Amino acid sequence: MACTVSRGVAATLPAYVSSTYRTRRPVRRRPLDTRVAAVAVSDDTALIKRMFQFVPYGESSPAWPSLSCDGKVPGTTMDLTHWTNNETPDSIYADTSTEIALNFAHARAVQSAWREHDDAVVVNNHYDADGVLSVYACVNPAHALTHRALMIAAAEAGDFGEWSSDDGVKLELAINALSDDSLEDSGYAAALTMAPSLLEDINAHEHLWRDDWKEIQASWDLIRGGVATVEVIKVGDDAGHTVAVVTQPIGTSRIDPRALHRELRDTHHACGMSGDDAALRVLRATMDDDKRFTYEWEKPGYGWVGRLKDRKPAGEVDADALVEKMNLFLQSAFKAGTWETGGDGGLVSICKSDTWTKTTPGVVARTLSEIELALRE
């Protein structure tokens, strides 16, 4: 569902939400006048008076100093983002932008670090849970720091398709429900206004997350009921791949990545989506009544992030070269079957089959892994 900020709600927006959101007039390209109320972490951090401004993708920061939260906005003073080519300081870097912003807030509260950004404009260029929560950690750091684990779990659910906690998944779904592409800020005013209440009691806002939660639970039920199966295969030596093979019958909904993450975490333990034994590839297999398969080959949910701290890098792959060699193998071995780049996994998709085949998931997973390993040499 979408939430439009009415005039009544706009009158009660927190001070750190730009006054440009209070009407539907075009966004101003200048530093904003509103300021966040004093943050009482300590006498020193009470000086923090930051504000937020949404910057359309591709445009530069309208103010100086400014903090680039999640989306990498050109012209900012400091990056607090995990996006490609970020310059986020090593001392506060983390795998999600939300955790980076929380580390920034903690360093400011405990070490008085980065005081020169106490009155910075906080900017972002897109709407999602990691973006909203990283912004919130900058404009309301005292409150955000009391909900660190929940906020990080929500960011992981949204950006990486991980199920770190039930409440984290629910918070991510609730924030997404407040998105509204018809608004000039995509929904930030509503999200930042509701953030304190969402963090304090996410279950009091069930209407925001109920329907999507049921869909994720349905994926989980397919796995737990044995309708869909998850197998972990190790290919190669220490430099090889650990592959999560997800097999489900035709006609069932695509297994949600958060349900897959939970199964790998709970059942396969060390073979989860992060850690030293992380599943660096996912093979999705759909099986028909004749036991034929179609396939998708993906990175894990975090695999699109180039700079990682806590998760094992998934590794780059030349998808075109992989597809070319896979097709040569299939033609020589089976005289049938073709693959192409892409898939339904978005940023983590690598390639997919475009015909049904009798070749089993284990064979496909090992073949793709071995070709990838050979391409690295």
N, C-alpha and C positions, 0 to 999 in steps of 0.2 A: 504494500500500500504506500501511497505517497502522502506527504503532509505539507500543506500550504500554510505559511505563516499568515494568520489573519491580522487585522488591525489591532484586535484585542490582545493577541499574543505579542505582537510587535511592541506594544507599550510596556511589556514586562521583560523584554530581552535583556540579558546581562550586559554590563557595560563593555565587556571585551568584544561583543558582537558589533561589527561596524554599523554606524548609523545609516549607511547606504542600503542596508537590508530592510529598513523600516518602511520603505516605499518601494515601488517597482521602477523607479527611475534608473537610468544607466549608472553603472559603477563609476565612481570618481577615480581618477588616476592621480591621487595625491595622498599624503599621509592622513590618516583619519584622526578625528578630534577626540573620539571616545577613548577611555582608558579603563583597564581592569581595576577593580577594587584592590586595595592593599592586601598582599598575601602574607599572613602572619605565621610563616615558618619560623622566623626569628626576626629580631629588630632590623637586621640587615636586609633580609629578603622582603621585608615590608615595602621596600623601595621599588619593587618590581611593578611596572605599570605597562603591560604589553597589550596590543590590540591585534585583531585579525582582519585580513583583507583577502578576499578571493581574487585570484588573478587568472584570467582565461588562459588556457594552454597556448604556449608559444609567445606570450607577452612577457615583458620584463618586470622586475619588481618596481613598484611605484615609489618606494621610500628607502631611506638609509638612516640608521642601520635597519637591517631586515633579516629574518630567519626563514630559510626555505625548508618547510616541513613536508616531508614525504615527497611530493612532487618537486622535481628540481627546477626551480624558477630562476631564469638568468638574472644576473645583477644583484643578487642578495649578498649580504655581508658574510653569512655563515650557512653551511649546509647542515641540516638535521634530517638526512634522508639516506635510504639504501638504494636509491635509483642509480642506474648506470652512470659512470663517470662522476660519481659524487666525490666531494672533498670533505666529508665529515671527519672530524678529528678522531684519530685512533683511540684516544683515551675514553671516548664515550660511544664508540661504534658498537652496533649490535645488528642482528639480522633483520629486525623490523624497525621502521621509522619511529613507531611508538616507543619502543624500548630505548632508542637513541634519545628521544626527547625527554623521557623519564630520567635517563642517565645525566642529561644536560641539567635538568631541574635539580637532581640530587647533588651534582657537583656545585651548582650555584648555592644551594642551601647549606651544604656542609663545608665547602672549601672557599666560598665566595668567588668561585670561578666565573668568568665571562660577565662580569658586572657591567661592562660596556654595552651589553644587550638588554639591560633591564627595561628600556623603553623602546625596544625594537618593534617594528611591525612584523607580525607573523603572517606568512603567505603560503598558499597552496594553489595548485592549478587543476585539481580534480577532486571528486568526491568518492571516498570509500572509507571503510572502518579505520584502516591504518592512518589515513589522512586526517580524519576527524579527531581521532584520539591523540595523535601526535600534536595537532594544533591545540587541543585541550590541555595537554601537559605543559604547553608553553604559556597559555593565557591564564590558567588556573593551576599552577604547579603544586601548591600546598595540598589541594584536594586530590589531585591526580596521584600524588605520591602515596596516598593512603589506599589506593586501589591498583597498585602496580601490577600484581599478578593477573588480575582480571583484565586489565587493559591490554597487557601483552598477549594473553590468551585470545582475546577478540581479534587483535591484529594478525596473529598467526592463523586464525580460522579464515579470515578474509583474504589475506595475501598468499597464504601457503596451502589452504585447504586442509588445515590440521585441526584435530579435536583435542585440544589441550585440557579443556574443562567444559562441562555442560553450560555453565553460565557464560563462559567466554564465547561459545558458539552463539548462544542466545543474544548476547550483547551485539555481536557482529550483525546478526540478522535484524535486530531492532534498528541499528544505525542505518542499515541498507534500506529499511522500510521508510525512513525519513527522507530519502533521496527524492529529488524532484527536478528533472531536467528542464522543466518549464521556467524555473526560477533562475535569476541571474547568478545566484551563488550555489545552485544545484542542491540546496537544502541545508547548508551549513548553519543558518540562523536557527532553524528548528533543532538540529542536532546538538549544537552548543548550548542552547537553552535547556534541553532535556538531559544533557549529559550528567549533571549531578544526580538527578533522580534515577536515571538508568544505572549508574554505578552503585548507588546505595541499595537498590532493590530491583534487579532486572525482572524478577518474577511478577512484580506489580504491573508490568507492561506487557503481559502475555499477548495482548491483541496485536502487538507489533511483530512478534516472532513466531506465533503459534503455527501458522500454515507452513512456513518454510521449515520449521523444526520437525513437523510431521513428515515432510518429504525426506529429510535427512534420516530420521528414525526408520522410515520405510527401507532405505538403503541398508541401514544397519541390520534390520530384521531379515533382509535377503541373505546377508552374510551369516548371521547367527543361526538362521533356519536351514542353512546348507543349500539354499537355492543358488546362491553365488558362492564361489570358492576363491580363496586367496592362498597361493603357494609362494614360498620364497625359494629362489634358485640361485646358487652361487656359480658363477662362470669365471674361469681363469684363476690366476694366482692372487696374491695380495693386491695387485694392480687391476684386478678384474672387476666385474660387475656383480652386484647383488640385485636380482630382478624380482619384483613383486608381480606375480602373474594373477590377474583377476579374470575369472571365467564366469560368465553369466548367460542364461538362455535368452534367445531372441524373444522379444516382446516384453522384457522387463526393463524398467527404467535404468539408465546409466548409473552405475554405482557412484555415489557422491564421494569426492576425494576425502572429505572429513570422516566418512564412515570407513573408508579404506585405511586412513591414518590410524583410526582407533583400533581397527583389527590388527594392524601391524604392531602397534604399540602394546596392546593387551595380550595378544596371543603369541606373537613372534618375539616379543620383548626386544632384545638388542637389534633385531632386524626391523626396526621401525623406520620412519622417514627422516630421521636425523641421528647423529652419533657415528661412531667409527664403523659400524656395520650397517650403515644406512642403505636402503634400497635406492640405488642410483638411477634405476630405470623401472618403468611400469609398463607391462604388456597387458593391454585390455583385449580380452577375447570374447566374442559373442558367438554362441553355438546355436545352430538350427536343429530341427528334429532329425536330420540325417547325419548329425555329428560333423557338420562342416563348420568352418570358422571364418570370421572376418576379424581383423586385428587393428589395434592402434598402439604405437610405440611412443612413450612419453618420458620426460624427466619427472622427478618428484615435484610436488607442489611448489617448493622453494627454488626449483632448478633454474628459474629465469633470473635470479639474483646473481650478479657476477662477483660481488664482494661479500664474503660470509665470515662470521666469527665463530659461531657455535655449531653450525651444520657442515657436513662434509660436502665440498663442491661436487656438483653432479657431472661436471666436465662438458666441454663443448664438443659438438659433432657437426660435421658437414653433412646435412640431411640429403643434399643432392647426390653426393658421392655414395652415401649409405644406400639410398634407393637404387642407384645404378648397379652396385655390386649385389644387392639383394635380388634384383630382377635377373641378373646373370646367373646367380646360383639357382633360383627357382626354375629357370628355363632349362638349365643343364641337368638338374636333379629330377624335376617333376614334369617338365615340358608344359607348365601352366603356371598361372598366378602372376600378378603384377602389383607393385607398390608405388605409391606416390607420396610426396611431401605433404605435411599438414595433418589435420585431425580436429577433433572436437574439444581438445584440452586447452585451447587458447595459447597462452605464452609458453606452456610446457610441451606442446605437441611437437613431435619430430616427423613421424611418417605414419602411413596407414596402408593396409591392403585395399584394393578396389574390386576384388573378386572373392567368392567363397572358395575355400580350400579344405582338403582333408588333412593337411599338415597340422600336427598337433601343437598346442601351445608350448610345450617344453622344447620341441625342436626349433620353433620359431624364435623363442627367447634366446636360446643358445646361439643360434645362427646370427641373429642381429647383434648380440653381444660380441661374438668373435669377429664379425666384420668391423664393428666399431673399434675394437682393440687393435685390429690390424691397421686401420686407418690412422691410428695414433703413431705408428712406428715410422 
